Structures are given as structure tokens and as C-alpha cells.
Amino acid sequence: MPLPQLLKEDGVYNLYVDGKPYIALAGEIHNSSASSLMYMKENVWPYLRGLHLNTVILPVYWELIEHEQGSFQFDLLDGIIDQARDENVRLVLLWFGLWKNGISSYAPGWVKKEFTTYFRAVYKNSEPSETISPFCDKAIEADANAFTQFMIHLKKVDGDRNTVIMVQVENEIGLLGSDRDYSNYANVQFNRPIPAMIKSLYGVSGTWEEGFGDNAAEYFMAYHYAQAVERIASAGSKAYPLPLFVNAWLEQFPWRPGTYPSGGPIAKVMKIWKVVAPSICLYAPDIYLPNFAEICEEYTANDNPLFIPEARRDIPTATNVFYALGKHDALCFSPFGIEDFREPSDHGESIDTGIMVALNIENSGFVLNGTGPYLARSYELLGNMLGIIQKYRGTGKMTGFLQNHEAGCILSFSKYDIRITYNRLPEGKLASGGLVIEVSEDEFIFAGISFYIEFLPKRTSSMKTSYVKIEEGKFVQGEWVPGRVLNGDEGVYHIKIGNNPAVLRIELYQYR
């Protein structure tokens, strides 16, 4: 079985699994759920069935793999893989090693306790943080060794099955509470000349402060975190070269590094990461902020494929997935805390909104409000369309659209312009949006939620436009199955997709 790999072909990135292009309709489980096989069996897997996922994203924990230094236990990992095979889903694994959400909470106890050997980053006031410093060579060496053993074992148990298709290295990396590490070693490095590769990349010189001014601390941390991740990732990749990626806790109000993890791969420092950490194949945004479309734009710049391992839990997420796949050829879409989506329950972890406020995290995206049934329908619909979506990725014949503050948008295709009018709904409800595919110059497929469609002739054309057929339906394993024909009152005067995820196929003609 060929190894999963990320390839750029004709200007678009494809993730290959079992030798075929793959798009992950995924969900990420809560941080602690995968620490117990029994908990997974009783409280996670039953709640994922019916969501139409093809991929589950879940952590593996350094502290549980190497509880004692030099002694590795993989029973938990093996059990998770077996369970995923039973559920017929693929896995993306998150390496919770030295750094998770800006701190070192998943490092083994023997690392945490030996705080002189595995020293911490220091705040400006000389107080030690709970984050092991990215300047600590011994800690990085220990993480790299554990990650390598993990990858060796993963190849042994899964190399011929590809249950695990990608691995994330660390999680929302960076330093919280400070713009940079102020330990003695870090201070020395900060006052040294900027490394040659960064000087060349940005055309600057001198020390970090001389070269980057107000951004110096964050760029400095990005360089050193990227160096550390490259050491860890390259060691593991030599053992088993699965695609490796890094995710980002995004820059946000109040826009000061340290209120979000300083040094992580946010958009403005992504090119540092790309140069310093070549073993990483992509940089993934965790999108909890409301400006979804803008973030997708940022993370498809600089030749970076869009892969969303964590997304909002509120109801607009059921629409956002259409936009991500249609507009930006996303390789993955994955709301967080997916085991909560099927029904309100107390089996999962609660979201601590107090912590979010303290850390300046916008929390409306963590509220479910009945998201599950809509997301399940979106995933079911899209899952059956993946073949046609894959066919049109990168061709210019497919795009996406998403309600923001506008009343609608105009989409231009070869023979027609299409006016999309959004059905504006109260905040916190379903957003309008979807994707459109130009199958031929006179045939289109629309999929999404809550919008009106009108076809317009090109401005220079004297022809009039009308409809041969407006057809409801669905895809089943890639094949179109027609439903009602809406050439009467239901369609010809105003073509719309309502408040449930749906698909329309429209055939047109022109006359004078």
C-alpha cells in the first residue's frame, strides 16, 4: 500500500491515501478522550456514528507513551488504531509532546520534575513559566527521541494499512503570557545577529530588535520554535515519512504576542516556519474566530494548502465546510469536540468559557446550539460528492461563497454570471453559503445552505437566459440521483436552497 503523501499537481495540492486523492470530512475529539480506550468505546465512538465522518483527529500523549524515561508503551495507541479500523475511519494523530496550547502540560512527569535539566521559558519579570523553553536542547532531544519511537511503532503496526494518514507535531505551539522567552540563554540569543537565512528572507540585518523592531520578539520565537519542531519532525520523518503538519492558535485581540502563543505559525510568520522547518508539509489554522473567509485566504497564501484541524462548534460551521472545499480546495475540515455533536450530553469535557475570556479567546464558536444534525447532513451530502469535488478542484470551474456582511455576490463563469442572494438570518443561526460547480457551460451543480440563485447573461450578450430543468436530488457514491423537477412555482420564479443542506442541478439555455 503506498504511503500517504501530499503532492502539488497542476497548481493544486492533493493528499493521497491508498494512492487516491483524499479529502477529510473530519472531527477532532476532546483533548483527554483518547487517554482511555474504555472511555473511547463508551463515550466517543457511539457519538460519532451518524455524523458521516471519514476521519477522526485525536491526540497521542508523550506522557503516556514514555511514562518512565527510556521505557515506551504503545498499548493505548494500538487500541485506538484498532478501534478506528472497526469504525471504518482514518486517523490524523496529534503529537502532544513538549508543547500543547502554549504550555508543557503533556510532557512526562520526569521532564516536568527535572526543571533544571529541562528548563522553562521565563517571563519578563523573571518568573518561570509552565512552558519548557525552545532553547532547551535536552528537552528537544528527549521529545525527538520519543517522537521517533512513536513513528517507528506506527510504521510497524500501520505501515501496510494507512489507518493513520497524517501526524501533527505539537499543538498550538508558542509561549503564552510573554512576547518571548527572557531566560538567560534566550536573552543572549536575542541580542545576537539575525541568522543568515532570516536576513536573506526579509532583507534585514543586525540584531533581532534592529532588524524587526516591534515584531522582534515574536519573529525571534517563531524562528526558534520552528528550529525545535524541525529537529523533532525530521527525526520522526526519517523513521516513517507520513505527512507532518503544525497547527496555529491564531493572532487575535488584543493583538499582542503572548495573549496568543508567541512564535506559533500565525500567518505573518509563516514564511519563517516554511524556511526553517522544511519537514513540515503545511500550516493549519484552528479557526474559532468569526472571520472564517478571511482566515482561509490568509492560510492559502504563500503556497500553503488549506487544512483545518479545528473549527468552530456553532451552527455556521455546517455552512463553512462548503465554502472551504469549494473556494479554497480544502484538504480537511474538522470541528472540535466532535463527540458532543450528536446530542447534548454530559459524556464529554465541558468548555471552560472563563478560561477563554482570560486568554482572550472568542468563545461563541464553542457553543453547539443544535449544530450536530446540520453538520451531519452537510457531511453526508459532501461525502457523496467528494468524487466530483475532487474532479473540479483547481480547475477554475468550482468556487465557494459565504455570507459575511454583504447581501450576496456575483460569480462569473464562461457563459453566465450568477447572482447569489443570501438569506440573511439572525446571528448564531445558519449562515448562507455553499459551492457551485460548472459541469458544462449550460449545466451547474449547487450545494449549500440558505441562498437564492439567479443566472444572468454576460453584460455584452444580447441573449436571454432560461431553464431547461431545475432539479432537486442528491449524490450517492458520486452518482447523481434526481428528485423533484422544480420547473413550476417552486423553482422558476426564484431558485433557492433552503435552511437545510441540499443540492440542486440546473440546466440552462439561451434564446432571443
C-alpha positions as MATLAB code, in Angstrom:
seq = 'MPLPQLLKEDGVYNLYVDGKPYIALAGEIHNSSASSLMYMKENVWPYLRGLHLNTVILPVYWELIEHEQGSFQFDLLDGIIDQARDENVRLVLLWFGLWKNGISSYAPGWVKKEFTTYFRAVYKNSEPSETISPFCDKAIEADANAFTQFMIHLKKVDGDRNTVIMVQVENEIGLLGSDRDYSNYANVQFNRPIPAMIKSLYGVSGTWEEGFGDNAAEYFMAYHYAQAVERIASAGSKAYPLPLFVNAWLEQFPWRPGTYPSGGPIAKVMKIWKVVAPSICLYAPDIYLPNFAEICEEYTANDNPLFIPEARRDIPTATNVFYALGKHDALCFSPFGIEDFREPSDHGESIDTGIMVALNIENSGFVLNGTGPYLARSYELLGNMLGIIQKYRGTGKMTGFLQNHEAGCILSFSKYDIRITYNRLPEGKLASGGLVIEVSEDEFIFAGISFYIEFLPKRTSSMKTSYVKIEEGKFVQGEWVPGRVLNGDEGVYHIKIGNNPAVLRIELYQYR';
ca = [
       0.000    0.000    0.000;
       1.561    3.373   -0.992;
       2.359    5.769    1.818;
       0.033    8.774    2.285;
       1.613   11.821    0.693;
       0.900   15.444   -0.146;
       1.569   16.367   -3.780;
       1.127   19.565   -5.765;
      -0.299   18.846   -9.198;
      -1.314   21.439  -11.795;
      -1.263   24.157   -9.157;
      -3.429   22.381   -6.564;
      -2.420   20.242   -3.592;
      -3.774   16.720   -3.265;
      -3.498   14.446   -0.261;
      -3.121   10.869   -1.472;
      -4.285    7.972    0.680;
      -4.052    4.431   -0.686;
      -2.909    6.013   -3.946;
      -6.112    8.073   -4.393;
      -6.889   11.738   -3.660;
      -8.472   12.153   -0.237;
     -10.482   14.940    1.414;
     -11.014   14.628    5.167;
     -14.525   15.333    6.431;
     -13.335   15.121    9.985;
     -13.906   15.901   13.615;
     -11.404   16.416   16.419;
     -12.239   14.884   19.777;
     -11.661   16.494   23.178;
      -8.096   16.610   24.464;
      -8.376   13.896   27.104;
     -10.819   11.495   25.455;
      -8.164    9.346   23.792;
      -6.335    8.710   27.075;
      -8.681    5.767   27.841;
      -9.755    3.003   25.482;
     -12.828    2.319   27.583;
     -13.815    5.984   27.519;
     -13.411    5.991   23.730;
     -15.530    2.858   23.419;
     -18.346    4.092   25.639;
     -18.315    7.871   25.276;
     -16.801    8.758   21.919;
     -17.263    6.229   19.121;
     -21.030    5.789   19.669;
     -21.491    9.552   19.330;
     -19.513    9.783   16.083;
     -21.661    7.279   14.224;
     -24.216    9.056   12.112;
     -22.107   12.204   11.635;
     -20.772   10.835    8.318;
     -17.129   11.449    9.229;
     -14.436    9.744    7.206;
     -11.630   10.927    9.516;
     -11.156   11.427   13.254;
      -8.452   13.683   14.678;
      -7.185   12.728   18.129;
      -4.145   13.109   20.386;
      -1.382   10.751   21.363;
       0.376   11.732   24.566;
       4.105   11.693   25.208;
       3.472   11.327   28.952;
       1.518    8.082   28.401;
       3.946    6.655   25.844;
       7.115    7.278   27.889;
       5.906    7.371   31.471;
       9.398    6.317   32.574;
      12.376    7.646   30.676;
      13.546    5.191   28.030;
      10.596    2.808   28.508;
       7.949    3.053   25.779;
       4.390    1.731   25.947;
       2.152    1.691   22.881;
      -0.844   -0.351   24.032;
      -3.082    2.722   24.068;
      -2.035    3.736   20.544;
      -2.563    0.204   19.242;
      -6.013    0.085   20.803;
      -7.029    3.423   19.273;
      -5.939    2.248   15.825;
      -7.885   -1.000   16.226;
     -10.989    0.919   17.276;
     -10.681    3.281   14.282;
     -10.456    0.301   11.942;
     -13.576   -1.173   13.486;
     -15.348    2.158   12.898;
     -14.010    2.350    9.309;
     -12.465    5.802    9.695;
      -8.980    7.178    9.099;
      -6.989    8.925   11.804;
      -4.948   12.097   11.971;
      -2.828   11.907   15.121;
      -1.754   14.913   17.177;
       1.599   14.555   18.934;
       1.090   16.148   22.348;
       4.758   16.415   23.216;
       6.694   19.315   24.707;
       4.115   21.931   23.748;
       0.349   21.960   23.764;
      -1.616   25.241   23.630;
       1.395   27.277   24.647;
       2.356   25.233   27.731;
       4.013   21.877   28.531;
       1.149   20.049   30.203;
       1.619   16.761   28.310;
       5.352   16.309   28.865;
       6.117   13.266   31.072;
       6.426   13.741   34.813;
      10.156   13.050   34.702;
      10.550   16.017   32.340;
       8.377   18.328   34.435;
      10.119   17.449   37.703;
      13.671   17.869   36.385;
      13.145   21.571   35.849;
      16.841   22.423   35.931;
      17.682   19.943   33.155;
      14.519   20.656   31.175;
      14.386   24.338   31.909;
      11.385   26.614   31.482;
      10.863   29.755   29.465;
      10.962   32.813   31.710;
       8.661   35.821   31.718;
       9.969   39.381   31.617;
       9.601   39.685   35.390;
      11.972   36.677   35.795;
       9.129   34.351   36.829;
       9.344   30.838   35.309;
       6.504   29.778   33.033;
       4.843   26.381   32.606;
       6.373   26.193   29.135;
       9.632   24.351   28.574;
      11.950   26.673   26.711;
      12.502   26.078   22.993;
      16.159   26.796   23.789;
      16.408   23.678   25.966;
      18.381   21.231   23.804;
      17.949   18.321   26.213;
      14.162   18.675   26.171;
      14.046   18.849   22.382;
      16.336   15.834   22.152;
      14.076   13.879   24.518;
      10.934   14.828   22.579;
      12.592   13.968   19.258;
      13.606   10.566   20.611;
      10.084    9.823   21.849;
       8.525   11.053   18.614;
      10.890    8.834   16.642;
       9.973    5.783   18.717;
       6.300    6.626   18.178;
       6.786    6.856   14.410;
       8.807    3.619   14.306;
       5.998    1.834   16.124;
       3.340    3.453   13.944;
       5.075    2.175   10.815;
       5.271   -1.306   12.340;
       1.570   -1.560   13.226;
       0.020    0.568   10.462;
       2.503    0.884    7.620;
       0.569   -1.577    5.492;
      -2.929   -0.244    6.346;
      -2.750    3.586    6.316;
      -5.279    3.956    9.113;
      -3.183    6.951   10.205;
      -2.828    9.339    7.279;
      -1.086   12.377    8.841;
       0.573   13.458   12.080;
       0.549   16.893   13.704;
       3.764   17.794   15.531;
       3.000   19.511   18.887;
      -0.210   21.565   19.247;
      -0.830   25.329   19.045;
       2.815   25.919   19.748;
       4.185   29.147   21.221;
       4.635   30.962   24.518;
       1.640   32.304   26.428;
       1.949   35.202   28.848;
       5.009   36.819   27.273;
       6.154   38.034   23.876;
       9.347   35.969   24.209;
      11.444   33.831   26.497;
      13.519   36.029   28.837;
      15.697   33.235   30.203;
      19.419   33.979   30.303;
      20.120   31.766   27.317;
      17.291   33.335   25.299;
      18.499   36.848   26.139;
      21.950   36.047   24.754;
      20.426   34.661   21.539;
      18.076   37.617   21.161;
      20.993   40.029   21.161;
      22.986   38.083   18.586;
      22.859   38.887   14.835;
      19.839   37.604   12.928;
      20.609   34.186   11.343;
      21.659   34.330    7.700;
      18.575   32.563    6.328;
      16.272   35.081    8.038;
      18.407   38.033    6.933;
      18.094   36.808    3.354;
      14.378   36.070    3.664;
      13.440   39.541    4.909;
      16.335   41.674    3.677;
      17.237   42.860    7.188;
      20.400   42.861    9.275;
      21.676   43.473   12.778;
      20.166   42.023   15.924;
      16.556   40.849   16.057;
      15.464   44.173   17.522;
      17.430   46.157   14.968;
      16.023   44.132   12.108;
      12.396   43.710   13.169;
      11.628   46.455   15.681;
       8.298   45.901   17.439;
       7.942   42.461   15.867;
      11.380   41.287   17.001;
      10.291   39.166   19.974;
       7.643   37.229   18.053;
       9.807   36.650   14.975;
      12.652   35.530   17.227;
      10.392   32.996   18.949;
       8.971   31.787   15.624;
      12.492   31.058   14.381;
      13.479   29.102   17.487;
      10.203   27.184   17.826;
      10.460   26.263   14.143;
      14.035   25.075   14.685;
      12.903   22.896   17.592;
       9.981   21.439   15.643;
      12.225   20.689   12.688;
      14.562   18.688   14.923;
      11.614   16.696   16.264;
       9.782   16.298   12.959;
      12.805   15.399   10.842;
      13.849   12.701   13.318;
      10.397   11.103   13.198;
      10.047   11.505    9.451;
      13.234    9.539    8.839;
      11.626    6.630   10.668;
       8.249    6.863    8.919;
       7.689    9.688    6.384;
       3.991   10.374    6.819;
       2.895   13.953    6.009;
       3.597   16.124    9.066;
       1.957   19.444    9.863;
       1.779   22.136   12.562;
      -1.353   23.994   13.693;
      -1.794   27.555   14.908;
      -3.704   29.340   17.663;
      -4.494   32.437   15.631;
      -3.465   36.026   16.195;
      -6.389   37.932   17.696;
      -7.494   40.713   20.024;
      -5.715   42.372   21.755;
      -3.140   41.641   19.048;
      -0.169   41.280   21.369;
       2.079   38.201   21.199;
       1.736   36.356   24.466;
      -2.042   36.878   24.617;
      -1.927   34.234   21.883;
       1.062   31.850   21.771;
       4.045   33.898   20.634;
       6.135   32.172   17.987;
       3.450   29.867   16.610;
       2.848   29.674   12.840;
       0.376   32.549   12.517;
       0.073   33.944    9.008;
       2.572   36.785    9.375;
       5.458   34.485   10.390;
       4.550   31.504    8.231;
       7.401   32.116    5.810;
       9.891   31.825    8.702;
       8.398   28.453    9.558;
       8.435   27.282    5.924;
      12.141   28.041    5.557;
      13.291   26.812    8.968;
      11.087   23.684    9.213;
      11.111   22.023    5.769;
       9.939   18.675    7.199;
       6.526   20.268    7.833;
       4.272   19.997    4.765;
       1.581   22.522    5.739;
       0.470   25.019    8.389;
      -3.066   24.628    9.671;
      -5.308   27.299   11.245;
      -7.524   26.429   14.205;
     -10.485   28.640   13.287;
     -12.592   29.722   16.244;
     -12.766   33.367   15.178;
     -15.831   34.558   13.222;
     -13.909   35.872   10.165;
     -13.712   32.413    8.608;
     -13.330   33.502    4.972;
     -10.528   35.951    5.770;
      -8.573   33.293    7.674;
      -8.955   30.826    4.816;
      -7.479   33.470    2.495;
      -4.519   34.021    4.839;
      -3.742   30.332    5.104;
      -3.856   29.665    1.364;
      -1.327   32.406    0.682;
       2.370   31.575    0.366;
       1.654   28.246   -1.359;
       0.075   26.690    1.738;
      -2.770   24.169    1.247;
      -5.813   24.700    3.450;
      -6.197   22.090    6.196;
      -8.488   22.973    9.120;
      -7.954   20.564   12.055;
     -10.069   22.582   14.492;
     -13.110   24.689   13.640;
     -15.959   26.375   15.446;
     -18.656   24.293   17.095;
     -21.528   26.705   16.466;
     -24.093   26.349   13.737;
     -22.351   28.354   10.951;
     -19.744   25.576   10.784;
     -22.264   23.466    8.823;
     -22.046   26.113    6.067;
     -18.344   26.928    6.362;
     -17.363   23.462    5.164;
     -18.976   24.104    1.751;
     -17.044   27.335    1.362;
     -13.717   25.812    2.424;
     -13.975   22.965   -0.081;
     -15.473   24.990   -2.921;
     -13.440   28.192   -2.725;
     -10.122   27.031   -1.278;
      -9.822   23.331   -2.194;
      -9.538   22.456    1.497;
      -7.982   19.082    2.280;
      -9.617   18.837    5.714;
     -12.453   20.387    7.688;
     -12.811   19.397   11.329;
     -14.911   20.950   14.114;
     -13.553   20.500   17.641;
     -15.178   18.376   20.351;
     -16.939   16.304   17.732;
     -18.232   13.687   20.187;
     -20.611   16.335   21.581;
     -22.345   16.998   18.266;
     -24.853   14.168   18.089;
     -26.865   15.235   21.115;
     -26.479   17.351   24.256;
     -24.801   15.190   26.859;
     -22.500   15.198   29.827;
     -20.215   12.482   28.492;
     -17.694   14.920   27.023;
     -15.478   17.574   28.520;
     -17.110   20.910   29.186;
     -15.717   24.054   27.610;
     -14.483   26.460   30.268;
     -15.587   29.853   28.982;
     -13.912   31.566   31.924;
     -10.534   30.360   30.709;
     -11.397   31.592   27.227;
     -12.131   35.066   28.481;
      -8.895   35.106   30.478;
      -6.910   34.056   27.412;
      -8.770   36.375   25.025;
     -10.376   33.513   23.075;
     -13.607   34.418   21.305;
     -15.976   31.830   22.790;
     -19.151   31.979   20.694;
     -17.622   29.431   18.351;
     -17.602   26.851   21.150;
     -21.389   26.828   21.586;
     -23.194   23.955   19.858;
     -26.787   25.270   19.671;
     -28.019   22.288   17.659;
     -25.116   22.163   15.217;
     -24.925   18.366   15.067;
     -27.860   17.498   12.755;
     -26.895   20.230   10.280;
     -23.245   19.212   10.225;
     -24.230   15.558    9.799;
     -26.373   16.497    6.798;
     -23.585   18.658    5.309;
     -21.076   15.837    5.730;
     -23.459   13.229    4.294;
     -24.133   15.397    1.262;
     -20.487   16.310    0.704;
     -19.233   12.803    1.421;
     -21.240   11.546   -1.533;
     -19.931   14.418   -3.676;
     -16.228   14.015   -2.946;
     -15.570   12.400   -6.306;
     -16.996   15.303   -8.284;
     -15.435   17.861   -5.921;
     -12.071   16.193   -6.417;
     -12.571   16.265  -10.187;
     -13.080   20.040  -10.207;
     -10.503   21.089   -7.595;
      -8.083   23.604   -9.090;
      -9.832   23.792  -12.467;
     -11.467   27.201  -12.028;
     -14.851   25.522  -12.633;
     -15.679   25.334   -8.910;
     -15.877   28.028   -6.271;
     -17.443   28.729   -2.917;
     -19.344   31.635   -1.389;
     -20.120   32.611    2.182;
     -22.345   35.191    3.831;
     -20.458   37.938    5.577;
     -21.871   41.463    5.678;
     -22.879   41.588    2.023;
     -26.358   40.891    0.670;
     -24.902   38.476   -1.844;
     -22.244   38.072   -4.519;
     -21.785   37.755   -8.276;
     -19.921   34.709   -9.605;
     -18.570   34.757  -13.149;
     -18.428   31.656  -15.337;
     -17.752   31.090  -19.028;
     -21.237   31.795  -20.418;
     -23.202   33.165  -17.443;
     -22.860   35.331  -14.395;
     -24.627   34.021  -11.297;
     -26.180   36.293   -8.727;
     -26.250   34.672   -5.291;
     -28.506   36.381   -2.752;
     -28.016   35.361    0.854;
     -30.984   34.593    3.057;
     -29.909   36.694    5.983;
     -30.657   35.008    9.279;
     -30.187   36.123   12.893;
     -26.681   35.872   14.327;
     -25.956   32.443   15.760;
     -28.187   30.731   13.200;
     -27.270   29.051    9.938;
     -25.160   31.214    7.671;
     -25.828   31.334    3.935;
     -23.183   29.786    1.755;
     -22.219   26.945   -0.486;
     -20.312   25.864   -3.534;
     -21.060   25.809   -7.247;
     -19.593   23.611   -9.976;
     -19.758   24.444  -13.687;
     -20.212   20.963  -15.168;
     -20.560   22.441  -18.666;
     -21.255   25.942  -19.900;
     -25.013   25.240  -19.576;
     -25.073   22.949  -16.537;
     -24.343   23.742  -12.894;
     -24.449   21.981   -9.546;
     -25.089   23.952   -6.361;
     -24.671   22.646   -2.826;
     -25.033   24.501    0.439;
     -27.455   26.248    2.758;
     -29.920   29.145    2.532;
     -29.416   31.178   -0.658;
     -31.182   32.276   -3.841;
     -29.790   31.734   -7.359;
     -30.289   33.838  -10.473;
     -28.499   33.328  -13.797;
     -27.602   36.412  -15.825;
     -26.307   36.631  -19.391;
     -22.926   38.260  -19.782;
     -23.166   42.044  -19.956;
     -22.047   42.093  -23.565;
     -24.584   39.433  -24.613;
     -27.942   40.193  -26.229;
     -29.261   36.712  -25.405;
     -31.904   35.923  -22.814;
     -31.494   33.114  -20.276;
     -33.942   30.468  -19.125;
     -34.041   26.970  -17.680;
     -34.281   23.567  -19.278;
     -34.506   21.886  -15.898;
     -34.173   22.762  -12.223;
     -33.756   19.522  -10.356;
     -33.535   18.537   -6.728;
     -31.549   15.443   -5.935;
     -28.534   14.023   -4.235;
     -25.331   12.210   -4.973;
     -24.971    8.615   -3.912;
     -21.385    7.391   -4.101;
     -20.643   10.023   -6.708;
     -23.666    9.372   -8.926;
     -26.476   11.919   -9.308;
     -29.870   10.627   -8.161;
     -32.629   13.021   -9.289;
     -35.546   14.069   -7.129;
     -38.275   16.612   -7.899;
     -38.144   18.752  -11.020;
     -38.792   22.348   -9.938;
     -39.804   23.924  -13.227;
     -43.045   25.223  -11.708;
     -43.704   27.716   -8.950;
     -41.110   26.118   -6.660;
     -38.192   26.997   -8.879;
     -38.662   29.024  -11.994;
     -39.572   32.320  -10.259;
     -36.950   32.073   -7.530;
     -34.433   29.243   -7.367;
     -33.336   28.644   -3.825;
     -31.709   26.240   -1.436;
     -33.405   26.408    1.930;
     -32.270   26.151    5.518;
     -31.192   22.513    5.297;
     -28.082   21.447    3.392;
     -29.168   20.473   -0.119;
     -28.078   20.061   -3.745;
     -29.576   21.388   -6.994;
     -28.683   20.562  -10.585;
     -29.611   23.277  -13.069;
     -29.561   23.093  -16.871;
     -29.954   26.300  -18.873;
     -30.345   27.596  -22.397;
     -30.288   30.959  -24.112;
     -32.618   32.494  -26.712;
     -33.559   35.766  -28.344;
];
